[in-house]
Amino acid sequence: MKCCKVIGTYFSNNRIDRPYHRPDHEDVCWSTHIQFGVGPHGVLAMLKDIVSLEKNTDAGVDMDTIIVNSDNGFLEGNKYLNNLQNLKTKNGKIIVVERENIGGQFGGYNVVYQKFKNDYDFWLFTEDDIIITGYEYYKKLIAQLGSRKNNTAYALIGVVDRPDFPRHACSACMLIYKTILKKVDHIPYPIENDIVTRIHEGEIAFSTAIYNAGFQLVYEGPGIYLVTKEWPFKVDYCLPYRQLIDENGSVNNFLKTDFMCRGD
């Protein structure tokens, strides 16, 4: 069994820094994961930490990490990523895909899938500032799907379900078996770059394509379905990058925790 984790990244000048705690919530909220990494250098620093995690975390399966960069001409970042090509990780290697910034992360997901569709059994999609990790996390996620892998995709963060947003996997952060992706065949992505279009024609459309192909979407974490507004970000195997840094000080400290060493 061969697995991959696809991480979409972009050295944006527009990402802003704001606290991940909202005034109306005591806990971390999912929407604020995007608010870390001021400017392209902040994103580059975050990617270096991600690479450290990939090199030192045992995912429990044979897994490659595919970083897809929506190129915006940030030469320092591009050079760093190019030097990562085929770098050995704990469970496989890093593959870097550079592509024109069309369709944001979802355009990147589609490029990667079309290129490697016959190479992997399980696909895990995430953004650069949603850290999916933990001792043998990939093995445990596959076990949670069990026999449902042929007809069900797993939404890691949660399922958005409210009147103004059709039911979909939050941030399109999903674990998907190859049978489902082969039936979907094309990962939808937006052409326009405004945030509303990105949500509807990317994040929502990806889940809709799974439903339309006759498959289901599940979430079994400790959160709740989003029926009115945001819920606390409490998930077994993923957390915002900023939360990881704020609570542990550094990735090196995080790697020493029981969660990373034994999965406790």
C-alpha positions as CSV (number, residue, x, y, z in Angstrom):
1,M,0.0,0.0,0.0
2,K,1.4,3.4,-1.1
3,C,0.2,6.7,0.4
4,C,0.8,10.4,-0.2
5,K,0.1,13.6,1.6
6,V,-0.4,16.6,-0.7
7,I,0.4,20.0,0.8
8,G,-0.6,23.1,-1.1
9,T,1.5,26.2,-0.6
10,Y,1.8,29.8,-1.9
11,F,4.3,32.4,-1.0
12,S,1.7,35.1,-0.6
13,N,2.1,38.7,0.3
14,N,-1.5,38.9,1.5
15,R,-1.6,36.5,4.5
16,I,-2.1,38.4,7.7
17,D,-1.2,37.6,11.3
18,R,-4.1,37.5,13.8
19,P,-4.7,35.6,17.0
20,Y,-6.3,32.2,16.5
21,H,-8.6,32.6,19.4
22,R,-11.8,34.5,18.6
23,P,-13.6,36.6,21.2
24,D,-16.7,34.5,21.1
25,H,-14.9,31.2,21.5
26,E,-12.7,29.8,24.3
27,D,-10.9,27.4,21.9
28,V,-9.1,27.5,18.6
29,C,-11.3,28.0,15.6
30,W,-10.7,26.3,12.3
31,S,-11.1,29.5,10.1
32,T,-8.0,31.1,11.7
33,H,-5.6,28.5,10.4
34,I,-5.0,30.7,7.4
35,Q,-3.9,33.7,9.4
36,F,-0.2,32.9,10.0
37,G,2.9,33.5,7.9
38,V,3.1,37.2,7.2
39,G,4.5,37.6,3.7
40,P,6.5,35.1,1.7
41,H,9.3,34.8,4.3
42,G,6.8,33.8,6.9
43,V,5.5,31.1,4.6
44,L,9.1,29.9,3.9
45,A,9.8,29.6,7.7
46,M,6.6,27.6,8.1
47,L,7.6,25.2,5.3
48,K,11.0,24.6,6.9
49,D,9.2,23.5,10.0
50,I,6.9,21.3,7.9
51,V,9.9,19.6,6.3
52,S,11.3,19.0,9.8
53,L,8.1,17.2,10.8
54,E,8.0,15.1,7.7
55,K,11.6,14.0,8.3
56,N,11.0,13.1,11.9
57,T,7.4,11.8,12.2
58,D,6.5,8.2,11.7
59,A,3.2,8.2,9.8
60,G,2.9,4.4,10.1
61,V,2.7,3.8,6.4
62,D,4.8,4.0,3.2
63,M,4.1,7.7,2.4
64,D,5.5,10.4,0.1
65,T,5.0,14.1,0.8
66,I,4.1,16.1,-2.3
67,I,4.4,19.9,-1.9
68,V,2.7,21.8,-4.7
69,N,3.7,25.4,-5.1
70,S,1.5,27.9,-6.8
71,D,4.4,30.0,-8.1
72,N,4.3,33.8,-7.6
73,G,8.0,34.5,-8.4
74,F,9.4,34.4,-4.9
75,L,12.9,33.2,-5.9
76,E,14.2,32.4,-2.4
77,G,11.2,30.1,-1.7
78,N,11.3,28.5,-5.1
79,K,15.0,27.7,-4.6
80,Y,14.4,26.2,-1.2
81,L,11.6,23.9,-2.6
82,N,13.6,22.8,-5.6
83,N,16.4,21.7,-3.3
84,L,13.9,19.5,-1.4
85,Q,13.2,17.3,-4.5
86,N,13.5,13.6,-3.5
87,L,14.7,14.5,0.0
88,K,14.3,11.4,2.2
89,T,11.6,11.6,4.9
90,K,10.7,9.2,7.7
91,N,8.4,7.2,5.5
92,G,9.3,8.1,1.9
93,K,10.5,11.2,0.1
94,I,9.5,14.7,-0.7
95,I,8.3,15.5,-4.2
96,V,8.0,19.2,-5.3
97,V,5.6,20.3,-8.0
98,E,5.9,23.9,-9.3
99,R,3.0,25.2,-11.3
100,E,1.4,28.4,-12.5
101,N,-1.0,29.9,-9.9
102,I,-4.3,29.0,-11.6
103,G,-7.1,27.8,-9.3
104,G,-5.2,28.3,-6.0
105,Q,-4.6,25.2,-3.9
106,F,-7.3,23.3,-5.7
107,G,-5.7,23.9,-9.1
108,G,-2.6,22.5,-7.4
109,Y,-4.3,19.5,-6.1
110,N,-5.7,18.7,-9.5
111,V,-2.2,19.1,-11.2
112,V,-0.7,16.7,-8.6
113,Y,-3.5,14.2,-9.0
114,Q,-3.3,14.1,-12.7
115,K,0.4,13.6,-12.6
116,F,0.5,10.8,-10.0
117,K,-3.0,9.3,-10.1
118,N,-1.7,5.8,-10.7
119,D,1.0,5.9,-8.1
120,Y,-0.8,6.0,-4.8
121,D,-3.6,4.1,-3.0
122,F,-4.5,6.8,-0.4
123,W,-4.5,10.5,-0.8
124,L,-4.4,13.1,2.0
125,F,-5.0,16.7,1.0
126,T,-4.1,19.7,3.2
127,E,-2.9,23.3,3.2
128,D,0.5,24.4,4.4
129,D,-0.8,25.9,7.6
130,I,-2.9,22.9,8.7
131,I,-0.4,20.5,10.2
132,I,-1.4,16.8,10.0
133,T,0.8,14.8,12.2
134,G,1.2,12.5,15.2
135,Y,2.7,9.1,15.9
136,E,1.4,6.7,13.1
137,Y,-1.3,9.2,12.2
138,Y,-1.8,8.1,8.6
139,K,-2.1,4.4,9.7
140,K,-4.7,5.3,12.3
141,L,-6.7,7.5,9.9
142,I,-6.8,4.6,7.4
143,A,-7.9,2.3,10.2
144,Q,-10.8,4.7,11.1
145,L,-12.1,4.4,7.5
146,G,-11.7,0.6,7.5
147,S,-14.0,-1.2,5.0
148,R,-15.6,2.1,4.1
149,K,-12.6,3.3,2.2
150,N,-14.2,2.3,-1.2
151,N,-17.2,4.6,-0.7
152,T,-16.4,7.2,1.9
153,A,-13.9,10.1,2.2
154,Y,-12.8,11.2,5.6
155,A,-13.0,14.9,6.5
156,L,-10.2,15.5,9.0
157,I,-11.2,18.9,10.4
158,G,-15.0,18.6,10.2
159,V,-18.0,19.0,7.9
160,V,-19.5,22.4,7.2
161,D,-23.3,22.1,6.9
162,R,-25.3,25.3,7.0
163,P,-27.9,27.1,4.8
164,D,-25.4,29.4,3.1
165,F,-22.7,26.7,2.5
166,P,-23.6,23.3,1.2
167,R,-22.3,20.3,3.1
168,H,-18.6,19.9,2.5
169,A,-15.2,19.0,4.2
170,C,-13.8,22.1,5.9
171,S,-10.8,23.4,4.0
172,A,-11.2,20.3,1.8
173,C,-8.8,18.6,4.2
174,M,-9.6,15.0,3.4
175,L,-8.3,11.4,3.3
176,I,-9.5,9.7,0.1
177,Y,-9.0,6.2,-1.3
178,K,-8.0,5.9,-5.0
179,T,-11.3,4.3,-6.0
180,I,-13.2,7.5,-5.1
181,L,-10.7,9.8,-6.8
182,K,-10.6,7.7,-10.0
183,K,-14.4,8.1,-10.2
184,V,-14.2,11.9,-9.5
185,D,-11.2,12.1,-12.0
186,H,-10.9,15.9,-11.9
187,I,-10.5,18.0,-8.8
188,P,-12.5,21.2,-9.3
189,Y,-10.8,24.5,-9.0
190,P,-11.8,28.1,-9.4
191,I,-10.6,30.5,-12.2
192,E,-11.4,33.7,-10.3
193,N,-9.3,34.4,-7.2
194,D,-11.7,36.1,-4.8
195,I,-12.4,34.3,-1.6
196,V,-16.1,33.6,-2.2
197,T,-15.3,32.0,-5.5
198,R,-12.5,30.0,-4.1
199,I,-14.8,28.6,-1.4
200,H,-17.7,27.7,-3.7
201,E,-15.7,26.5,-6.8
202,G,-12.9,24.9,-4.9
203,E,-13.5,23.9,-1.3
204,I,-17.2,23.1,-1.7
205,A,-17.0,21.8,-5.3
206,F,-14.4,19.2,-4.3
207,S,-16.8,17.6,-1.8
208,T,-19.8,18.1,-4.2
209,A,-17.9,16.1,-6.8
210,I,-17.4,13.3,-4.3
211,Y,-21.2,13.3,-3.5
212,N,-22.1,13.5,-7.2
213,A,-19.9,10.4,-7.9
214,G,-22.0,8.5,-5.5
215,F,-19.8,8.5,-2.4
216,Q,-20.1,9.8,1.2
217,L,-18.2,12.1,3.5
218,V,-17.7,11.4,7.2
219,Y,-16.2,13.2,10.2
220,E,-15.8,11.4,13.5
221,G,-13.7,13.7,15.5
222,P,-14.6,15.5,18.7
223,G,-16.1,18.6,17.1
224,I,-19.6,19.1,15.9
225,Y,-21.2,19.9,12.5
226,L,-21.2,23.5,11.6
227,V,-24.9,24.5,11.6
228,T,-24.7,28.1,12.7
229,K,-21.2,29.4,12.9
230,E,-17.7,28.1,13.7
231,W,-16.9,25.4,16.1
232,P,-13.7,24.9,18.2
233,F,-10.7,23.4,16.3
234,K,-10.2,20.2,18.4
235,V,-9.1,17.4,16.1
236,D,-7.1,14.2,16.7
237,Y,-4.4,14.5,14.1
238,C,-4.3,18.1,12.8
239,L,-3.9,21.6,14.2
240,P,-3.1,25.1,13.0
241,Y,0.6,25.8,12.5
242,R,0.3,28.8,14.7
243,Q,-1.2,26.8,17.6
244,L,1.6,24.3,17.3
245,I,4.2,27.1,17.6
246,D,2.4,29.1,20.3
247,E,1.9,26.1,22.6
248,N,5.2,24.4,22.1
249,G,7.6,27.2,21.2
250,S,9.2,25.3,18.3
251,V,8.8,22.2,16.2
252,N,11.7,20.7,17.9
253,N,9.9,20.9,21.2
254,F,6.7,19.6,19.7
255,L,8.6,16.5,18.4
256,K,9.5,15.6,21.9
257,T,5.9,15.5,23.2
258,D,4.2,12.2,24.0
259,F,1.7,12.9,21.2
260,M,4.5,12.7,18.6
261,C,6.6,9.9,20.3
262,R,3.9,7.4,21.3
263,G,0.7,8.8,20.0
264,D,-0.8,9.4,23.5
